[in-house]
């Protein structure tokens, strides 16, 4: 939305990663009258932009939620893009919601507040229906008259039943090969950074947790460390289980680091694609450096064929005309049960019934059959495990399904 008749316009975006794209659009219209403000800027840059805004020379201010508090005078319009996003809410002191602050500012100044969203928040919908000062403006058609994309849901359980053990479905692998071979781009979205969601001891079921947040620690391949994504607590990944000393620590769940590794192997083996097609990973780990957001997006835009792999920061307002394939994973917070298998009976039985070895059915003499022990993470509910044998070599008769 471009407005030229107001003294000053403020535009808020939910992610700092969107700032370069948004700034480029506004500077294409308003030139050097656009100021930028967000927390990833250096002290010198923030001072220059602050002084630029305070002098009154800036007519448009673009930034994240902190841009509301710049010394802008005579603000006539505030636009909040993707107003439903939780990133507009400050979760540390001083706590505030950018939408509420912007509403108060415009009510006091007599200006206008525009909230943009394809999926409005409950609060905004309530205000539209109950508050006469709020007005809804529907946009039933997409920009430029483009049609809605085709959406296909792939049943990964069916993929597993057909014998596939790959992270990527056959449909996604074929689509990636077709589009990348024709010089187009693809985006893969995963809501979990790191390499694996958690570590699990296959013997005692121990899961390393954050001592401050009581949540499982995420395994990061780079640096072989466990990180809490809530408070930042970091510790080296143990070579053996800290509880029982077992060396059988298994990585469960997929993060962007692991997906990047397996995606590279997939692309290298696809005809017409190969190792020349870059994979650009964009998450909180790769965007820590100054200017990293813009550099990664520019690399993606400059490539003929490329895959952008990232977390939620790439799902908000990414505008790239050559993108033809988009895929999304939902990382389940409840791990899939599996079991450890062996072909000989164990020497001893542990006292815990939840971790005992059981002989597979169909072997009356218990000779030559498969012996299995279920994997039940400490966070698994007390109810029986569902009848699944994911990762079990003796499927479909694995006794773990009865635990």
C-alpha positions in Angstrom: 0.0 0.0 0.0 1.5 3.3 -1.1 0.3 6.6 0.4 1.8 10.0 -0.6 -0.6 12.5 1.0 0.3 11.8 4.7 3.1 13.4 6.7 4.5 10.0 7.7 3.6 6.4 7.2 4.7 3.4 9.3 4.9 -0.1 8.0 5.4 -3.1 10.3 6.5 -6.5 9.2 6.4 -9.7 11.4 9.9 -10.9 10.6 13.2 -9.1 10.2 13.9 -11.3 7.3 11.1 -9.6 5.4 12.6 -6.1 5.9 14.9 -6.1 2.9 12.1 -7.1 0.5 9.7 -4.5 2.0 12.3 -1.7 2.0 13.1 -2.4 -1.6 9.5 -2.1 -2.7 8.9 1.2 -0.8 12.2 2.7 -1.9 11.2 1.9 -5.4 8.3 4.3 -4.9 9.5 6.8 -2.3 13.3 6.8 -2.9 15.5 8.1 -0.1 12.5 9.1 2.0 12.3 5.6 3.5 13.8 4.8 6.9 14.5 1.3 8.4 14.5 0.2 12.0 14.9 -3.2 13.5 16.9 -4.9 16.3 19.5 -6.6 14.0 21.0 -3.3 12.9 24.3 -2.1 14.4 24.4 0.8 16.9 25.7 3.2 14.3 23.0 2.3 11.8 20.3 2.6 14.4 21.6 6.0 15.4 21.7 7.2 11.8 18.1 6.0 11.2 16.9 7.4 14.5 18.4 10.8 13.6 17.0 10.6 10.1 13.5 10.0 11.4 13.7 12.6 14.2 14.8 15.3 11.7 11.5 14.8 9.8 13.2 13.9 6.5 11.8 10.4 6.6 8.3 9.9 5.2 8.0 6.2 5.5 9.4 4.0 8.3 9.7 0.2 7.7 10.6 -2.2 10.4 9.6 -4.8 13.0 7.5 -4.1 16.1 10.2 -1.8 17.7 9.7 0.6 14.8 6.6 1.9 16.6 8.8 3.6 19.1 10.9 5.7 16.7 10.7 9.5 17.2 8.3 10.0 14.3 6.1 13.1 14.3 2.7 13.5 12.6 2.2 9.8 11.8 -1.0 9.6 9.7 -1.0 5.9 8.8 0.3 2.6 10.3 0.2 -0.6 8.3 0.7 -3.9 10.1 1.3 -6.7 7.6 0.3 -10.3 8.7 -1.3 -8.9 11.8 -2.1 -12.3 13.1 1.5 -13.3 13.7 2.6 -13.9 17.2 5.9 -12.1 16.6 4.1 -8.7 17.1 3.8 -9.6 20.8 6.7 -8.8 23.0 7.2 -11.7 25.5 9.8 -10.0 27.7 9.6 -6.8 29.8 8.2 -4.3 28.8 5.4 -6.6 27.5 3.2 -5.2 24.8 1.4 -6.1 21.6 2.3 -4.0 18.5 -1.3 -4.1 17.2 -2.7 -2.6 20.5 0.0 0.0 20.7 -0.5 1.1 17.1 -4.3 1.3 17.6 -3.8 3.6 20.6 -1.3 5.8 18.7 -3.6 6.3 15.7 -6.6 6.9 18.0 -4.6 9.6 19.8 -3.3 11.1 16.6 -6.4 10.8 14.5 -4.7 8.6 11.9 -5.6 5.3 10.3 -4.5 1.8 11.2 -4.6 -0.9 8.5 -4.2 -4.5 9.5 -3.4 -6.9 6.7 -3.9 -10.7 6.9 -5.2 -13.6 4.9 -6.0 -15.3 8.2 -7.1 -12.5 10.6 -6.6 -12.9 14.3 -9.6 -13.6 16.6 -9.1 -10.2 18.2 -9.3 -8.4 14.8 -12.4 -10.4 13.7 -14.1 -9.6 17.0 -13.4 -5.9 16.7 -14.7 -5.8 13.1 -18.0 -7.4 14.3 -18.5 -5.4 17.5 -16.6 -2.1 17.2 -18.2 0.4 14.8 -14.8 2.1 14.3 -13.4 -1.0 12.7 -14.2 -1.8 9.0 -13.4 -4.9 7.1 -12.2 -4.7 3.5 -12.2 -8.0 1.7 -9.9 -8.9 -1.1 -11.5 -12.0 -2.7 -8.9 -12.3 -5.5 -5.1 -12.6 -5.3 -2.8 -9.9 -6.5 -2.3 -9.7 -10.2 -5.2 -12.1 -10.6 -3.1 -15.2 -10.0 -5.0 -18.4 -9.2 -4.6 -20.3 -5.9 -1.9 -22.9 -6.0 -2.8 -26.6 -6.2 -2.4 -28.3 -2.8 -1.6 -32.0 -2.5 -1.4 -33.8 0.8 0.9 -36.9 0.8 0.2 -39.7 3.3 3.7 -40.6 4.6 2.2 -43.7 6.4 1.3 -45.0 2.9 4.8 -44.3 1.7 6.2 -46.3 4.6 3.8 -49.2 4.0 4.9 -49.3 0.3 8.5 -49.9 1.5 9.9 -46.3 1.3 12.1 -45.3 4.2 13.1 -41.9 2.7 12.5 -38.6 4.4 11.0 -37.2 1.2 7.9 -38.7 -0.4 8.2 -40.0 -4.0 5.8 -37.3 -5.2 7.9 -34.5 -3.7 11.2 -36.0 -5.0 9.7 -36.2 -8.6 8.3 -32.6 -8.3 11.7 -31.3 -7.2 13.5 -33.1 -10.0 11.0 -31.8 -12.7 11.0 -28.2 -11.5 14.7 -27.8 -10.8 15.7 -29.4 -14.1 13.7 -26.7 -15.9 15.6 -23.9 -14.0 12.8 -23.1 -11.5 13.0 -22.8 -7.7 11.4 -24.6 -4.8 10.8 -23.8 -1.1 10.8 -26.4 1.7 9.4 -25.3 5.0 10.1 -27.1 8.3 9.1 -25.8 11.7 12.2 -27.2 13.5 15.7 -26.0 13.3 18.7 -28.0 14.3 19.6 -31.6 13.2 17.3 -33.7 15.4 14.5 -32.8 17.7 15.9 -34.8 20.7 18.2 -37.6 21.7 16.8 -40.8 23.2 18.6 -43.6 25.0 17.4 -46.8 23.5 18.1 -48.7 26.7 16.5 -46.7 29.5 14.5 -44.1 27.6 16.3 -41.1 29.0 15.9 -37.8 27.0 18.3 -34.9 27.8 16.2 -31.9 29.0 16.9 -28.2 29.7 17.4 -27.7 33.5 15.7 -24.4 33.2 12.7 -25.0 30.9 12.1 -28.8 31.4 11.9 -29.3 27.6 13.9 -31.7 25.5 17.2 -30.3 24.1 17.6 -30.1 20.3 20.6 -31.8 18.8 22.8 -29.6 16.5 25.1 -31.5 14.2 27.4 -28.5 13.8 29.4 -28.5 17.0 27.8 -31.7 18.3 25.8 -29.8 20.9 22.4 -29.9 22.6 20.6 -26.5 22.6 17.4 -25.3 24.3 15.5 -23.2 21.7 13.6 -21.4 24.5 16.4 -20.0 26.8 19.5 -20.8 24.7 21.0 -23.2 27.2 23.8 -25.2 25.4 25.7 -28.3 26.4 27.9 -30.7 24.5 26.1 -33.8 23.3 27.0 -36.8 25.5 28.7 -39.8 23.8 26.8 -42.2 26.1 23.6 -42.0 28.2 24.2 -39.9 31.3 21.7 -42.1 33.2 22.7 -45.6 32.4 25.9 -45.3 30.4 24.5 -46.9 27.3 26.1 -46.0 24.0 22.8 -46.4 22.2 21.7 -42.7 21.9 19.4 -42.3 18.9 18.5 -39.0 17.2 14.8 -38.6 16.7 12.9 -36.0 14.6 14.2 -34.0 11.7 15.4 -30.4 11.8 16.6 -28.1 9.0 20.2 -29.3 9.4 19.3 -32.9 8.8 16.9 -32.1 6.0 19.6 -30.1 4.3 22.0 -33.1 4.5 19.5 -35.6 3.1 18.2 -33.1 0.5 21.7 -32.7 -0.8 22.0 -36.4 -1.3 18.6 -36.5 -3.1 19.4 -33.7 -5.5 22.8 -35.0 -6.3 21.2 -38.2 -7.5 18.4 -36.6 -9.6 18.9 -36.5 -13.3 19.3 -33.0 -14.7 19.8 -31.5 -11.2 23.0 -32.6 -9.5 25.4 -30.8 -7.1 25.3 -27.5 -9.0 21.8 -26.7 -7.7 22.3 -24.8 -4.4 20.4 -25.4 -1.2 20.0 -22.2 0.8 19.1 -22.8 4.4 17.5 -20.0 6.3 16.8 -20.3 10.0 17.9 -18.7 13.3 21.3 -20.4 13.0 22.2 -19.2 9.6 20.9 -15.7 10.0 22.8 -14.6 13.2 25.3 -12.5 11.3 24.6 -9.0 10.3 23.0 -8.7 6.9 22.5 -12.5 6.6 18.8 -12.3 5.8 19.4 -10.1 2.8 22.4 -12.0 1.6 20.6 -15.4 1.7 17.5 -14.0 -0.1 19.7 -12.3 -2.7 21.5 -15.6 -3.3 18.2 -17.4 -3.8 16.9 -14.7 -6.2 20.2 -14.7 -8.2 20.3 -18.5 -8.8 18.7 -20.0 -11.9 17.5 -23.1 -10.0 17.7 -23.4 -6.2 16.0 -24.8 -3.1 15.2 -22.5 -0.2 15.0 -24.5 3.0 14.0 -22.8 6.2 11.8 -22.3 9.2 8.7 -20.0 9.6 10.7 -16.9 8.6 10.5 -17.9 5.0 6.7 -18.4 5.1 5.8 -14.8 5.7 5.7 -12.6 2.6 8.3 -14.3 0.5 7.9 -13.0 -3.0 9.8 -14.8 -5.7 8.1 -15.2 -9.1 10.2 -18.3 -10.2 9.1 -20.4 -7.2 7.0 -23.3 -8.5 7.1 -26.0 -5.8 6.5 -25.5 -2.1 6.4 -28.3 0.5 5.8 -28.2 4.3 6.5 -30.6 7.1 4.7 -30.6 10.4 7.2 -31.9 13.0 5.1 -33.9 15.5 5.8 -33.1 19.2 5.0 -36.8 20.0 7.7 -39.1 18.7 6.9 -42.2 16.7 7.4 -45.4 18.7 9.9 -47.9 17.4 11.8 -50.8 18.7 15.2 -52.3 18.9 15.5 -55.7 17.4 17.9 -58.7 17.7 17.9 -62.2 16.4 19.0 -63.9 19.7 17.4 -63.9 23.1 18.9 -61.4 25.6 21.0 -62.7 28.5 18.9 -61.0 31.1 15.6 -59.2 31.5 15.3 -55.7 33.0 12.8 -55.2 35.8 10.8 -52.5 34.0 8.0 -54.1 32.0 8.1 -51.1 29.5 11.6 -52.0 28.4 11.6 -55.8 28.5 12.7 -57.9 25.5 9.8 -59.8 23.9 9.9 -62.6 21.4 8.1 -62.1 18.2 4.9 -64.1 17.7 4.9 -67.1 15.4 8.0 -68.7 17.0 6.7 -71.3 19.5 10.2 -72.4 20.5 11.5 -68.8 20.7 14.3 -70.0 18.5 15.2 -68.1 15.4 12.6 -65.4 16.0 13.1 -61.7 16.5 13.5 -60.4 20.0 12.3 -56.8 20.4 12.3 -54.1 22.9 10.0 -51.1 22.5 11.3 -47.5 22.5 9.1 -45.4 24.8 10.4 -41.9 25.4 10.0 -40.5 28.9 7.4 -38.0 27.6 5.2 -40.7 26.1 1.8 -41.0 27.7 0.9 -43.9 29.9 -1.7 -45.3 27.4 -0.6 -48.2 25.2 1.5 -47.5 22.1 -0.5 -47.3 18.8 -0.1 -50.4 16.6 2.9 -49.2 14.6 6.3 -50.8 13.9 8.1 -47.8 12.3 11.8 -48.6 12.2 11.4 -52.2 13.3 13.1 -54.9 11.2 10.6 -57.6 12.2 7.5 -55.8 11.0 4.6 -56.5 10.7 4.7 -58.9 13.6 6.6 -56.7 16.0 5.4 -57.3 19.6 6.1 -53.6 20.3 2.7 -52.9 18.9 1.1 -54.6 21.9 2.9 -52.5 24.5 
